[in-house]
Amino acid sequence: FIQPKLQLADGWTIPQLGFGVYKLTEQQTMSTAIATAYQAGYRLFDTAQSYQNELTLGRAFKQLELPRKKLFITTKVAETNQGYTNTLRSVELSLKQLQIDYLDLLLIHWPIHSQFFETWRALERLKAEKIVRSIGVSNYHQTHLDYLATRANEQPVVNQFENHPYLSQEPLLAYDREHHIITQAWSPLGRGIVLHDSTLAKIAAKYQRSPAQIILRWHLQRGLAVIPKSQNPQRITENAAIFDFKLDADDMTTIARLNRQQRTGDDPEIVYEIE
Ligand code: NAD
């Protein structure tokens, strides 16, 4: 399939579909998953310093001889690496482990109050030095984004946060749209909790698709980027086969009504308050 891309406010583009590698730490499992994903058409690979698998991912790219220019690689600054100097030092290590000389996208993994502007200033410098093409944030709410805008020179072009039919976060999506920020959904399948929903099963039967494909298609039609994860080759391929059908408006609305504010991960407000 032709990989659809979304336009970023800084002039770069981002593949709408990506592959998340959270919890993939064993080399053979990682290499097999990456080979399958690349074959299925994924070009964006999403890791983080805290996943402790940048080295494993870098080795998989090398082993498979995947051309760097075809890849879109994202990593995230861990909470423990925030602050100006720590961020710069940690990104240097990320690049070394991934065996690459630039990142397509660098995100701040979570908002941390005490290091808020210093970490962002380091990202701005890395972008100016062309070590990173695009800079963004993860798990930022409206208040964090508004606060960042008071002192940032560069605005974030991506906000990656938890999003699935049980946590659709429409107000935050609207904020991102208004501020030309691309929303990238993490746990787009709700880590599996949404997959057994009876409403989704009915819609899946109607389109003769799996519930996972229906959910991912719903994200795409809302203009989001997605990074589903699986280590099962059949599911990796299935999750990429979402570009040859379209959900009708009624089904889009029906899925949106499943929202019940159910998180599978931490609430950024609480994490931010603790700091
Ligand atoms: P996900 O919603 O992608 O769900 C993954 C789980 O769903 C898998 O473990 C598998 O059990 C199941 N699954 C996947 N495809 C399936 C299919 N076709 N049929 C049936 N079951 C299927 O959740 P995730 O792994 O938490 O999130 C995806 C990625 O998002 C991560 O790998 C990571 O890169 C990123 N992420 C980012 C943050 C952040 O704070 N920025 C937090 C969590 C995850």
Residues whose N, C-alpha, C, O or C-beta is under 5 A from the ligand:
A	BS01	NAD	G20 V21 Y22 D46 H109 S138 Q160 W186 S187 P188 L189 G190 R191 G192 A212 I227 P228 K229 S230 R235 E238
